[in-house]
Amino acid sequence: MTMHADSAAPRIRGPIDLHLHSNRSDGTETPAEVVRQAHAHGVRTLALTDHDTTVGWEEAAQEAAALDMTFIPGMEMSARDGWRSVHVLAYLFDPTHPELVAELERVREDRVGRAERIVRNIGRDYPLHWNDVLEQRRGDATVGRPHIADALVARGIVRDRVEAFDSILHPRAGYFEGHYAPDPLRVVELITAAGGVPIIAHPATGERQRMPETLIERLIDAGLAGLERDHRENTRAGREWLQSLIDRHDLIITGSSDYHGAGKPNLPGENTTSEDMLARLIARAR
């Protein structure tokens, strides 16, 4: 079944995983395959949160209904605070909200331009062409660095995505290009204006990556609802820091796998969200 914010009696069954990706962004499996994998790993409520797109919702929702699972519409939006990359998970928002649609289109267009620039850079030293990358795209997915990694694998230049990101696609290799991403405050405001619920994804992966608490407080004032505390990339010290923020501001706690199929070692349900926290999230959506 599909979960709607206005459901009279929403059914919530655990385990709950609110952060999974399909090949509509940078995962390796179709939305339906992602749902089947989640089900096989015991997950009973899930959110598909592809980067800056909602095109996988219908397919995922249909498969979830067939497996008697609960589907939460979601997305992961890209943002930037200075040099720091910030990812904001959005749940139960209106995907037709004009301002949000326009911002997502700008992000996706620049993502493609960035990918083309990276491929040109790599092509100076390796036998890689733009068509090699396009062959790795499935459907109308936005081309990004994972597709470049897959093209490098297909060409036999690297063994797998991990090697690609640790070598040629690492910023130190010299092929890196930046891309447009809005300010996190703008992202939170857009999600909230679209009736959705914004949650910061994996916000404590290291000391240098932490957002200033003053910024987090500004985001809370703008509508930020919670933090993804339980994620494999958050450090132990980082989780303790997140918990202090959660306690101080009574924030929603989420836990998720950030599943990408074969693209990452993460498995569905390795971190989960409690039923009461999901109930809070649903109640907050408009």
Order of alpha helices (4+ residues) and beta strands (2+ residues): beta-alpha-beta-alpha-beta-beta-alpha-alpha-alpha-alpha-alpha-beta-alpha-beta-alpha-beta-alpha
